[in-house]
């Protein structure tokens, strides 16, 4: 059997690698090819193009990359139409993958889209595009399949891979020892993994940390640095806030850094769900480029009252959110301090996040493989 895959960014690379391993367990002779990151390559995928080439975010920011991405999509469509895979799987990156899936499906190739576009959050009209593009949608959130069923789209909830990876209990003291952190209270600061978001959010988080440190002299901080290119920027932001001496930078190791924390203060994104799956009380903040924000709000494209995934998956929001104009150091710091002051609140949040992990941990790799092989049947 042959499978074509296109994964966007690091998160898609991880999903693709897990799916490849699960498929290879059933079909050891299967081949895999397409746009892949290092994890997919290690799992046995032939890399035609690196996943990072699709890592373009926002509404305005991608415009300069459109010609290159269109050329890439045409080339992929040509290659797979000439030598069709049994199934093509587009992993996330909907703006790129849905158009490719539509072309391949029209050519008679069966297609799956892994990770539903956020139709429940904004641009709900995309469900029509999904219906034309994908034979099957593999959903990682439980409320997504019913949204598709209303439109006659086959959708399967496979669970969330991050939940399957998360441990049932987190040893905070062991994580601190592993990081070499000695502190009565520890706040993990996570300003993001991309230069643009660290530029917009990192200084705000550093300033909030300075306010927290002034209110609680014994507190310490740790920051996992996502890449070497971000380190100088983060170091400068910490220096500007005057807190370099109480912040420990570690290369990567975000899971350990979150596990070690009493509270996590981070940029809104996938990592907020990761923190929740580690049962960590979290405060989230974010700012997008001003023009992107104006377009989204001005055109009424956003349909959410809450932005972080944990707040969409629990009965009431447990992650305080400070977005765009509300992303200010003082109120963010006040919320972190309030959490540090209230161990019962932190315990309540940890228990609910522990149940959330159980609800999402369904062995997504295996369930996704089941759905793909069902689609591949003659």
PLY file of the C-alpha trace (Angstrom):
ply
format ascii 1.0
element vertex 378
property float x
property float y
property float z
element edge 377
property int vertex1
property int vertex2
end_header
0.00 0.00 0.00
1.10 3.57 -0.63
0.09 6.64 1.33
0.62 10.28 0.44
0.85 12.77 3.30
1.24 16.52 3.71
1.86 17.73 7.25
2.09 21.39 8.21
4.40 22.46 11.04
5.82 20.50 13.97
2.46 19.45 15.42
1.39 17.93 12.11
4.74 16.18 11.83
4.15 14.48 15.19
0.65 13.41 14.20
1.90 12.09 10.89
4.69 10.10 12.54
2.27 8.41 14.92
-0.09 7.56 12.08
2.74 6.15 9.96
3.90 3.89 12.80
0.36 2.63 13.42
-0.19 1.92 9.71
3.17 0.22 9.39
2.28 -2.11 12.27
-0.60 -3.45 10.16
1.15 -3.21 6.78
4.94 -3.48 7.18
5.50 -3.09 3.43
3.50 0.15 3.14
5.27 3.19 1.70
4.80 6.83 2.68
5.74 9.99 0.78
5.07 13.70 0.74
5.62 16.84 2.81
7.11 15.66 6.08
9.04 16.83 9.10
11.85 15.04 10.93
9.52 12.86 13.00
7.72 11.56 9.91
11.02 10.97 8.13
12.26 8.99 11.13
9.03 6.95 11.01
9.74 6.06 7.37
8.24 8.77 5.18
10.05 9.84 2.00
10.38 13.62 2.27
9.59 15.54 -0.89
9.44 18.86 0.96
9.96 19.75 4.66
6.88 20.49 6.77
8.30 23.81 7.87
7.75 25.14 4.35
4.03 25.35 5.21
4.53 27.07 8.57
2.98 30.41 7.68
0.35 31.90 10.01
-2.19 34.71 10.08
-4.39 36.36 7.45
-2.01 38.96 6.11
1.38 37.36 6.81
1.07 34.48 4.28
0.47 36.73 1.27
4.13 36.89 0.30
4.32 33.08 0.31
1.28 32.42 -1.90
3.12 32.00 -5.25
5.56 29.49 -3.76
2.81 27.52 -2.01
0.65 27.40 -5.13
3.58 26.05 -7.14
4.21 23.40 -4.51
0.56 22.36 -4.44
0.44 22.03 -8.24
3.58 19.92 -8.23
2.26 17.60 -5.51
-1.04 17.19 -7.34
0.79 16.37 -10.57
3.02 13.75 -8.94
0.20 11.99 -7.12
-2.16 12.06 -10.08
0.57 10.38 -12.13
1.31 7.82 -9.41
-1.74 7.67 -7.11
-1.52 6.63 -3.45
-4.15 4.35 -1.96
-5.11 7.20 0.36
-3.92 10.79 0.63
-3.89 12.25 4.16
-3.70 16.00 4.63
-2.63 16.72 8.19
-3.79 20.09 9.47
-2.67 23.07 7.28
-6.23 23.37 5.88
-5.61 26.38 3.66
-3.03 24.33 1.78
-4.34 20.80 2.16
-8.03 21.21 1.38
-7.28 22.57 -2.08
-4.88 19.71 -2.73
-7.36 17.14 -1.41
-10.06 18.51 -3.70
-7.83 18.08 -6.77
-6.79 14.57 -5.79
-10.31 13.48 -4.93
-11.54 14.74 -8.29
-8.86 12.53 -9.84
-10.31 9.49 -8.05
-7.88 9.36 -5.12
-9.39 8.76 -1.69
-8.65 11.56 0.73
-8.66 12.12 4.48
-8.15 15.33 6.40
-6.55 14.82 9.82
-7.38 17.57 12.35
-10.55 19.43 11.55
-10.25 23.08 10.61
-11.65 25.22 13.42
-15.06 25.64 11.76
-16.55 25.99 15.24
-14.34 29.03 15.87
-14.30 31.03 12.67
-15.12 30.80 8.96
-17.80 28.11 9.48
-18.49 28.19 5.74
-15.31 26.13 5.28
-17.37 23.02 6.02
-18.55 23.18 2.39
-14.95 23.14 1.21
-14.17 20.23 3.52
-17.14 18.30 2.11
-15.76 18.67 -1.42
-12.20 17.85 -0.39
-12.25 14.96 2.06
-13.85 11.53 2.06
-13.21 11.36 5.81
-12.30 13.91 8.48
-10.30 12.66 11.46
-11.27 14.84 14.43
-9.24 15.25 17.61
-11.97 17.07 19.56
-15.19 15.32 20.65
-17.65 18.06 19.63
-16.47 18.18 16.01
-18.08 15.10 14.34
-21.68 16.25 15.08
-20.91 19.55 13.31
-19.92 17.63 10.19
-22.79 15.16 10.38
-25.22 18.06 9.91
-23.61 18.64 6.51
-23.33 15.01 5.45
-19.57 14.78 5.97
-18.11 11.55 7.34
-16.14 12.50 10.46
-14.55 10.31 13.13
-13.42 11.33 16.61
-10.05 9.63 17.12
-9.05 11.30 20.39
-6.17 13.66 20.97
-2.63 12.25 20.58
-1.27 14.58 23.26
-3.73 13.11 25.76
-2.55 9.58 25.04
1.05 10.67 25.65
0.32 12.48 28.92
0.92 10.63 32.17
-1.92 10.06 34.62
0.04 11.79 37.36
2.79 14.38 37.15
5.72 14.37 39.58
6.42 18.07 40.01
9.39 17.57 42.32
11.04 15.09 39.95
10.62 17.56 37.09
12.25 20.31 39.16
15.17 18.06 40.02
15.60 17.14 36.35
15.74 20.83 35.45
17.96 21.71 38.40
15.36 24.15 39.74
15.31 24.96 43.46
12.31 27.13 44.34
9.38 27.22 46.73
7.18 28.54 43.92
7.83 28.15 40.22
6.07 29.82 37.29
6.89 28.57 33.81
6.91 31.30 31.16
6.20 30.24 27.56
6.14 33.17 25.12
5.68 31.03 22.01
7.65 29.09 19.42
7.69 31.57 16.51
9.64 34.79 16.23
6.56 36.91 15.48
4.58 35.77 18.48
7.57 36.04 20.82
8.09 39.60 19.58
4.44 40.43 20.32
4.00 38.46 23.56
7.41 37.85 25.10
7.89 41.35 26.48
4.40 41.34 28.01
5.04 38.00 29.72
8.45 39.16 30.97
6.94 42.37 32.38
4.18 40.37 34.07
6.85 38.12 35.60
8.63 41.18 36.99
5.41 42.26 38.73
4.90 38.74 40.12
8.48 38.68 41.42
8.03 42.01 43.17
4.88 40.76 44.91
6.37 37.36 45.78
10.15 37.65 46.31
10.64 33.89 46.62
9.14 33.00 43.25
11.34 31.71 40.45
10.72 31.23 36.73
11.75 28.86 34.00
11.37 29.33 30.25
11.73 26.55 27.68
13.28 28.06 24.54
11.76 26.50 21.45
14.72 27.18 19.13
18.22 28.66 19.15
17.06 31.59 17.04
14.64 32.69 19.76
17.14 32.69 22.63
18.69 36.16 22.01
15.23 37.73 21.71
13.98 36.12 24.92
17.18 37.00 26.78
16.79 40.65 25.75
13.15 40.72 26.87
14.07 39.27 30.27
16.91 41.78 30.62
14.59 44.67 29.75
12.22 43.47 32.50
15.11 43.18 34.98
14.51 39.52 35.84
17.38 37.70 34.13
18.77 36.44 37.44
15.54 34.68 38.48
14.64 33.05 35.16
16.22 29.79 34.08
16.27 29.21 30.32
16.23 25.63 29.08
16.52 24.43 25.50
13.26 22.72 24.57
12.07 20.45 27.40
8.70 22.20 27.51
6.95 19.19 29.04
9.41 19.09 31.93
9.21 22.85 32.36
5.40 22.76 32.55
5.44 19.70 34.81
7.72 21.52 37.25
5.48 24.59 37.55
2.90 25.67 40.09
1.38 27.87 37.38
2.11 28.19 33.66
1.95 31.60 31.96
2.00 31.15 28.22
1.06 32.28 24.76
-2.30 30.88 23.70
-1.95 27.89 21.39
-1.51 24.13 21.37
0.73 24.29 24.43
-2.21 25.44 26.58
-3.90 22.09 25.99
-0.59 20.35 26.72
-0.41 22.18 30.05
-4.00 21.15 30.82
-3.19 17.51 30.04
-0.33 17.84 32.54
-2.97 19.09 35.02
-1.33 22.49 35.31
-3.19 25.70 36.18
-2.53 28.06 33.31
-2.93 31.71 32.36
-2.99 32.38 28.60
-2.34 35.51 26.59
-1.94 36.40 22.92
-1.75 39.17 20.38
-1.98 38.79 16.62
-0.74 41.34 14.09
-3.00 44.44 14.29
-4.19 44.16 10.69
-5.04 40.48 11.14
-7.04 41.34 14.26
-8.86 44.15 12.49
-9.86 41.87 9.61
-11.06 39.05 11.89
-13.10 41.31 14.16
-14.22 43.77 11.51
-15.60 41.07 9.24
-17.17 39.12 12.11
-15.17 36.00 11.28
-14.60 34.96 14.89
-17.36 32.90 16.52
-15.78 32.19 19.92
-16.34 33.53 23.40
-13.22 31.66 24.60
-10.00 31.03 22.71
-8.07 28.24 24.43
-9.01 24.61 23.85
-9.35 23.64 27.52
-12.01 26.33 27.96
-13.97 24.81 25.06
-13.77 21.32 26.56
-14.75 21.91 30.18
-18.09 22.90 31.69
-16.79 26.31 32.69
-13.60 28.13 31.65
-10.62 27.33 33.85
-7.88 29.11 31.89
-7.91 32.92 32.31
-7.43 34.50 28.88
-5.88 37.89 28.12
-6.15 38.54 24.41
-5.14 41.46 22.18
-5.93 44.73 24.00
-6.40 42.88 27.28
-2.91 41.39 27.02
-1.36 43.72 29.60
1.30 42.84 32.19
-0.53 44.04 35.33
-3.81 42.07 35.01
-1.92 39.01 33.78
0.37 39.18 36.80
-2.59 39.67 39.16
-4.20 36.47 37.84
-1.02 34.43 38.27
-0.59 35.78 41.80
-4.21 34.92 42.60
-3.59 31.34 41.50
-0.42 31.10 43.56
-2.37 32.40 46.56
-5.12 29.78 46.19
-3.89 26.15 46.38
-7.46 24.84 46.55
-8.27 26.49 43.24
-5.14 24.99 41.69
-6.10 21.54 42.99
-9.62 21.86 41.58
-8.24 22.85 38.17
-5.74 19.96 38.25
-8.46 17.42 39.02
-10.71 18.62 36.21
-7.83 18.62 33.77
-7.05 15.08 34.86
-10.56 14.02 33.80
-10.12 15.91 30.54
-7.04 13.83 29.80
-9.07 10.64 30.26
-11.81 11.93 27.95
-9.34 12.64 25.14
-6.91 9.71 25.55
-8.35 7.19 23.07
-5.09 6.07 21.35
-5.49 8.46 18.44
-2.75 6.89 16.32
-4.50 3.52 16.23
-7.98 4.94 15.74
-6.74 7.18 12.93
-5.06 4.18 11.29
-8.33 2.23 11.55
-10.18 5.01 9.72
-7.51 5.31 7.00
-7.48 1.57 6.33
-11.26 1.52 6.18
-11.05 4.25 3.56
-8.42 2.27 1.62
-10.61 -0.81 1.25
-11.60 -1.62 -2.35
0 1
1 2
2 3
3 4
4 5
5 6
6 7
7 8
8 9
9 10
10 11
11 12
12 13
13 14
14 15
15 16
16 17
17 18
18 19
19 20
20 21
21 22
22 23
23 24
24 25
25 26
26 27
27 28
28 29
29 30
30 31
31 32
32 33
33 34
34 35
35 36
36 37
37 38
38 39
39 40
40 41
41 42
42 43
43 44
44 45
45 46
46 47
47 48
48 49
49 50
50 51
51 52
52 53
53 54
54 55
55 56
56 57
57 58
58 59
59 60
60 61
61 62
62 63
63 64
64 65
65 66
66 67
67 68
68 69
69 70
70 71
71 72
72 73
73 74
74 75
75 76
76 77
77 78
78 79
79 80
80 81
81 82
82 83
83 84
84 85
85 86
86 87
87 88
88 89
89 90
90 91
91 92
92 93
93 94
94 95
95 96
96 97
97 98
98 99
99 100
100 101
101 102
102 103
103 104
104 105
105 106
106 107
107 108
108 109
109 110
110 111
111 112
112 113
113 114
114 115
115 116
116 117
117 118
118 119
119 120
120 121
121 122
122 123
123 124
124 125
125 126
126 127
127 128
128 129
129 130
130 131
131 132
132 133
133 134
134 135
135 136
136 137
137 138
138 139
139 140
140 141
141 142
142 143
143 144
144 145
145 146
146 147
147 148
148 149
149 150
150 151
151 152
152 153
153 154
154 155
155 156
156 157
157 158
158 159
159 160
160 161
161 162
162 163
163 164
164 165
165 166
166 167
167 168
168 169
169 170
170 171
171 172
172 173
173 174
174 175
175 176
176 177
177 178
178 179
179 180
180 181
181 182
182 183
183 184
184 185
185 186
186 187
187 188
188 189
189 190
190 191
191 192
192 193
193 194
194 195
195 196
196 197
197 198
198 199
199 200
200 201
201 202
202 203
203 204
204 205
205 206
206 207
207 208
208 209
209 210
210 211
211 212
212 213
213 214
214 215
215 216
216 217
217 218
218 219
219 220
220 221
221 222
222 223
223 224
224 225
225 226
226 227
227 228
228 229
229 230
230 231
231 232
232 233
233 234
234 235
235 236
236 237
237 238
238 239
239 240
240 241
241 242
242 243
243 244
244 245
245 246
246 247
247 248
248 249
249 250
250 251
251 252
252 253
253 254
254 255
255 256
256 257
257 258
258 259
259 260
260 261
261 262
262 263
263 264
264 265
265 266
266 267
267 268
268 269
269 270
270 271
271 272
272 273
273 274
274 275
275 276
276 277
277 278
278 279
279 280
280 281
281 282
282 283
283 284
284 285
285 286
286 287
287 288
288 289
289 290
290 291
291 292
292 293
293 294
294 295
295 296
296 297
297 298
298 299
299 300
300 301
301 302
302 303
303 304
304 305
305 306
306 307
307 308
308 309
309 310
310 311
311 312
312 313
313 314
314 315
315 316
316 317
317 318
318 319
319 320
320 321
321 322
322 323
323 324
324 325
325 326
326 327
327 328
328 329
329 330
330 331
331 332
332 333
333 334
334 335
335 336
336 337
337 338
338 339
339 340
340 341
341 342
342 343
343 344
344 345
345 346
346 347
347 348
348 349
349 350
350 351
351 352
352 353
353 354
354 355
355 356
356 357
357 358
358 359
359 360
360 361
361 362
362 363
363 364
364 365
365 366
366 367
367 368
368 369
369 370
370 371
371 372
372 373
373 374
374 375
375 376
376 377
